[in-house]
């Protein structure tokens, strides 16, 4: 069974309002040791995020009063944010969010693709912030006990009584015999999808090889 965000998220959400000052944002991030903080509207819905990178623009940007005419749109935006003094002007938008029902695997993929270390978790109905998912929360999936992992792996194996399984350090080892080679391949792929599985070592054999190997194009 896929682990959901609700299983590992933090139910406390640290956020600031859109009108929060630069100093208030810095104090909040330092107090709670955060690399970023969500920005919420008056209804408690995330509208953006202010990260350490956004704040550092204030020190990095040498242009304070004017900017060259011939510069990229990105640079113009950086100048604008460097001069900003409130969360609404500093934040990056839109807010990238997940819900408690989002699979942790999908949340991890989103973090990787967007290069972010935390995600606001919102209520699926109201859209209001309900918690936070940090990168360290996602990594907890890989510290699941061998018993938990083995239980989930056996659920995938189902009634295949000819397959034996052992789990150690997140590595699943399979042995036994199955009817077709394609079934072995499919089973290994399914077990790889179990949350917390680091690797699958297959020692399975099969009665009939029905895998088609496509020769390389000449």
TIPA-669593 format. One record per residue (C-alpha): x, y, z; residue in three letters. Coordinates in Angstrom, 1 decimal. Example, Ala and Ser with C-alpha at 12.3 -4.5 7.8 and 13.67 -1.06 7.14 Angstrom:
[[12.3; -4.5; 7.8]; 'ALA'];
[[13.7; -1.1; 7.1]; 'SER'];
END
This chain:
[[0.0; 0.0; 0.0]; 'UNK'];
[[1.4; 3.4; -1.0]; 'UNK'];
[[2.3; 5.7; 1.9]; 'UNK'];
[[0.5; 9.0; 1.8]; 'UNK'];
[[1.7; 12.4; 2.8]; 'UNK'];
[[-0.7; 12.3; 5.8]; 'UNK'];
[[1.5; 9.4; 7.2]; 'UNK'];
[[4.7; 11.4; 7.4]; 'UNK'];
[[3.7; 15.1; 7.3]; 'UNK'];
[[4.0; 17.6; 10.1]; 'UNK'];
[[0.6; 18.9; 11.3]; 'UNK'];
[[2.1; 22.3; 12.3]; 'UNK'];
[[2.4; 24.7; 9.4]; 'UNK'];
[[4.7; 27.7; 9.8]; 'UNK'];
[[3.5; 30.5; 7.5]; 'UNK'];
[[3.4; 34.3; 7.2]; 'UNK'];
[[0.7; 36.6; 5.9]; 'UNK'];
[[1.1; 38.5; 2.6]; 'UNK'];
[[1.8; 41.8; 4.4]; 'UNK'];
[[4.6; 40.3; 6.6]; 'UNK'];
[[7.7; 42.5; 6.6]; 'UNK'];
[[11.2; 41.4; 5.5]; 'UNK'];
[[12.4; 41.4; 9.1]; 'UNK'];
[[9.4; 39.4; 10.3]; 'UNK'];
[[10.1; 36.7; 7.6]; 'UNK'];
[[13.7; 36.5; 8.7]; 'UNK'];
[[12.8; 36.2; 12.3]; 'UNK'];
[[10.3; 33.4; 11.5]; 'UNK'];
[[12.7; 31.4; 9.5]; 'UNK'];
[[15.5; 31.8; 12.1]; 'UNK'];
[[13.2; 30.9; 15.0]; 'UNK'];
[[11.9; 27.7; 13.4]; 'UNK'];
[[15.2; 26.9; 11.5]; 'UNK'];
[[13.5; 26.9; 8.1]; 'UNK'];
[[14.9; 27.3; 4.6]; 'UNK'];
[[11.6; 28.6; 3.3]; 'UNK'];
[[8.2; 29.7; 4.6]; 'UNK'];
[[4.8; 29.6; 3.1]; 'UNK'];
[[2.9; 32.8; 2.4]; 'UNK'];
[[-0.9; 32.6; 3.0]; 'UNK'];
[[-3.8; 34.9; 2.2]; 'UNK'];
[[-6.5; 36.1; 4.7]; 'UNK'];
[[-8.3; 32.7; 4.3]; 'UNK'];
[[-5.3; 30.7; 5.2]; 'UNK'];
[[-4.6; 29.5; 1.6]; 'UNK'];
[[-1.0; 29.3; 0.4]; 'UNK'];
[[-0.3; 31.8; -2.4]; 'UNK'];
[[3.5; 31.6; -2.6]; 'UNK'];
[[6.7; 30.8; -0.7]; 'UNK'];
[[9.6; 32.9; 0.4]; 'UNK'];
[[12.9; 31.0; 0.5]; 'UNK'];
[[16.4; 31.9; 1.7]; 'UNK'];
[[17.4; 32.6; -1.9]; 'UNK'];
[[14.6; 35.2; -2.2]; 'UNK'];
[[15.9; 36.9; 0.9]; 'UNK'];
[[19.5; 36.8; -0.2]; 'UNK'];
[[18.7; 38.8; -3.3]; 'UNK'];
[[18.5; 41.8; -1.0]; 'UNK'];
[[22.2; 41.5; -0.4]; 'UNK'];
[[23.3; 40.1; -3.8]; 'UNK'];
[[21.6; 42.6; -6.1]; 'UNK'];
[[23.8; 45.7; -6.5]; 'UNK'];
[[21.1; 47.7; -8.4]; 'UNK'];
[[18.8; 49.5; -5.9]; 'UNK'];
[[17.3; 52.4; -7.7]; 'UNK'];
[[17.5; 51.7; -11.4]; 'UNK'];
[[18.2; 48.8; -13.7]; 'UNK'];
[[19.7; 48.7; -17.2]; 'UNK'];
[[17.3; 48.9; -20.1]; 'UNK'];
[[18.7; 45.9; -21.9]; 'UNK'];
[[18.4; 43.0; -19.4]; 'UNK'];
[[16.5; 39.8; -19.3]; 'UNK'];
[[13.0; 39.5; -17.8]; 'UNK'];
[[14.5; 37.2; -15.1]; 'UNK'];
[[17.0; 39.9; -14.1]; 'UNK'];
[[14.2; 42.6; -14.0]; 'UNK'];
[[12.2; 40.3; -11.7]; 'UNK'];
[[15.2; 39.8; -9.4]; 'UNK'];
[[15.7; 43.6; -9.2]; 'UNK'];
[[12.1; 44.0; -8.3]; 'UNK'];
[[12.2; 41.3; -5.6]; 'UNK'];
[[15.5; 42.7; -4.2]; 'UNK'];
[[13.8; 46.0; -3.6]; 'UNK'];
[[10.7; 44.3; -2.0]; 'UNK'];
[[9.9; 44.7; 1.7]; 'UNK'];
[[6.8; 42.5; 2.1]; 'UNK'];
[[6.1; 38.8; 1.6]; 'UNK'];
[[3.7; 39.4; -1.2]; 'UNK'];
[[6.5; 41.1; -3.2]; 'UNK'];
[[9.3; 38.7; -2.2]; 'UNK'];
[[7.5; 35.4; -2.7]; 'UNK'];
[[7.8; 33.0; -5.6]; 'UNK'];
[[4.5; 32.0; -7.1]; 'UNK'];
[[2.4; 30.0; -7.6]; 'UNK'];
[[2.5; 28.0; -4.3]; 'UNK'];
[[3.4; 24.4; -5.1]; 'UNK'];
[[1.3; 22.2; -2.7]; 'UNK'];
[[0.2; 18.7; -2.0]; 'UNK'];
[[-2.7; 17.2; 0.0]; 'UNK'];
[[-2.7; 14.6; 2.8]; 'UNK'];
[[-3.8; 12.0; 0.2]; 'UNK'];
[[-0.9; 12.6; -2.2]; 'UNK'];
[[1.4; 9.6; -2.4]; 'UNK'];
[[4.8; 10.3; -0.7]; 'UNK'];
[[6.5; 9.1; -3.9]; 'UNK'];
[[4.7; 11.8; -6.0]; 'UNK'];
[[5.6; 14.4; -3.4]; 'UNK'];
[[9.2; 13.4; -3.5]; 'UNK'];
[[9.2; 13.5; -7.3]; 'UNK'];
[[7.7; 17.0; -7.1]; 'UNK'];
[[10.4; 18.2; -4.7]; 'UNK'];
[[13.1; 16.8; -6.9]; 'UNK'];
[[11.7; 18.4; -10.1]; 'UNK'];
[[11.1; 21.8; -8.6]; 'UNK'];
[[14.3; 21.7; -6.4]; 'UNK'];
[[12.4; 22.5; -3.2]; 'UNK'];
[[12.9; 21.1; 0.3]; 'UNK'];
[[9.4; 21.5; 1.7]; 'UNK'];
[[5.8; 21.6; 0.5]; 'UNK'];
[[2.7; 23.2; 2.1]; 'UNK'];
[[0.1; 20.5; 2.7]; 'UNK'];
[[-3.4; 21.8; 2.0]; 'UNK'];
[[-6.9; 20.6; 2.9]; 'UNK'];
[[-8.3; 19.1; -0.3]; 'UNK'];
[[-11.7; 20.8; 0.2]; 'UNK'];
[[-11.0; 24.2; 1.6]; 'UNK'];
[[-7.5; 24.8; 0.2]; 'UNK'];
[[-6.3; 26.0; 3.5]; 'UNK'];
[[-2.8; 25.1; 4.8]; 'UNK'];
[[-3.0; 22.1; 7.1]; 'UNK'];
[[0.6; 21.2; 7.6]; 'UNK'];
[[4.0; 20.9; 6.0]; 'UNK'];
[[6.0; 18.2; 4.3]; 'UNK'];
[[9.8; 18.5; 4.6]; 'UNK'];
[[12.4; 16.6; 2.7]; 'UNK'];
[[13.5; 14.9; 5.9]; 'UNK'];
[[9.9; 13.6; 6.4]; 'UNK'];
[[10.0; 12.0; 2.9]; 'UNK'];
[[13.4; 10.3; 3.7]; 'UNK'];
[[11.8; 8.7; 6.8]; 'UNK'];
[[10.1; 6.3; 4.4]; 'UNK'];
[[13.4; 4.7; 3.9]; 'UNK'];
[[13.8; 3.9; 7.6]; 'UNK'];
[[10.8; 1.7; 7.9]; 'UNK'];
[[11.3; -1.4; 9.8]; 'UNK'];
[[12.0; -4.7; 8.0]; 'UNK'];
[[8.7; -6.1; 9.4]; 'UNK'];
[[6.7; -3.3; 7.9]; 'UNK'];
[[8.4; -3.6; 4.5]; 'UNK'];
[[8.0; -7.4; 4.5]; 'UNK'];
[[4.3; -7.1; 5.2]; 'UNK'];
[[3.8; -4.7; 2.2]; 'UNK'];
[[6.0; -6.9; -0.1]; 'UNK'];
[[4.0; -10.0; 0.9]; 'UNK'];
[[0.8; -8.2; 0.1]; 'UNK'];
[[2.2; -7.6; -3.5]; 'UNK'];
[[3.3; -11.2; -3.8]; 'UNK'];
[[-0.2; -12.3; -2.8]; 'UNK'];
[[-1.0; -16.0; -3.2]; 'UNK'];
[[2.3; -16.9; -5.1]; 'UNK'];
[[3.2; -19.5; -2.5]; 'UNK'];
[[6.3; -20.5; -4.5]; 'UNK'];
[[8.0; -17.2; -3.9]; 'UNK'];
[[10.0; -16.6; -0.7]; 'UNK'];
[[11.0; -13.2; 0.6]; 'UNK'];
[[13.4; -11.7; 3.1]; 'UNK'];
[[14.1; -8.0; 3.9]; 'UNK'];
[[17.3; -6.5; 5.3]; 'UNK'];
[[18.3; -2.8; 5.3]; 'UNK'];
[[15.5; -1.9; 2.8]; 'UNK'];
[[16.8; -4.5; 0.3]; 'UNK'];
[[14.2; -7.2; -0.7]; 'UNK'];
[[15.6; -10.6; -1.7]; 'UNK'];
[[13.3; -12.9; -3.6]; 'UNK'];
[[13.8; -16.6; -4.3]; 'UNK'];
[[11.7; -19.5; -5.7]; 'UNK'];
[[10.2; -20.4; -9.0]; 'UNK'];
[[7.5; -18.9; -11.2]; 'UNK'];
[[5.7; -20.1; -14.4]; 'UNK'];
[[6.9; -17.3; -16.8]; 'UNK'];
[[9.9; -15.0; -17.0]; 'UNK'];
[[7.5; -12.1; -17.7]; 'UNK'];
[[5.8; -12.7; -14.4]; 'UNK'];
[[9.1; -12.5; -12.6]; 'UNK'];
[[9.9; -9.1; -14.3]; 'UNK'];
[[6.5; -7.7; -13.5]; 'UNK'];
[[6.7; -8.8; -9.8]; 'UNK'];
[[10.1; -7.3; -9.4]; 'UNK'];
[[8.9; -4.0; -10.9]; 'UNK'];
[[5.8; -4.0; -8.5]; 'UNK'];
[[8.0; -4.6; -5.4]; 'UNK'];
[[10.3; -1.7; -6.5]; 'UNK'];
[[7.2; 0.5; -6.2]; 'UNK'];
[[6.7; -0.3; -2.5]; 'UNK'];
[[7.4; 2.7; -0.3]; 'UNK'];
[[10.8; 2.3; 1.5]; 'UNK'];
[[12.2; -0.4; -0.8]; 'UNK'];
[[15.8; 0.6; -1.7]; 'UNK'];
[[16.5; -2.4; -4.0]; 'UNK'];
[[15.2; -5.8; -5.1]; 'UNK'];
[[17.6; -8.7; -5.5]; 'UNK'];
[[15.8; -11.4; -7.5]; 'UNK'];
[[17.0; -15.1; -7.4]; 'UNK'];
[[13.7; -16.2; -8.9]; 'UNK'];
[[13.8; -18.8; -11.7]; 'UNK'];
[[11.0; -19.6; -14.2]; 'UNK'];
[[9.6; -22.6; -16.2]; 'UNK'];
[[9.1; -20.7; -19.4]; 'UNK'];
[[11.0; -17.8; -20.8]; 'UNK'];
[[8.4; -15.7; -22.7]; 'UNK'];
[[10.3; -12.4; -22.8]; 'UNK'];
[[10.9; -11.0; -26.2]; 'UNK'];
[[14.3; -9.4; -26.8]; 'UNK'];
[[14.2; -6.9; -29.6]; 'UNK'];
[[17.5; -6.8; -31.6]; 'UNK'];
[[19.2; -3.5; -32.0]; 'UNK'];
[[18.6; -1.5; -35.2]; 'UNK'];
[[21.4; -1.6; -37.7]; 'UNK'];
END
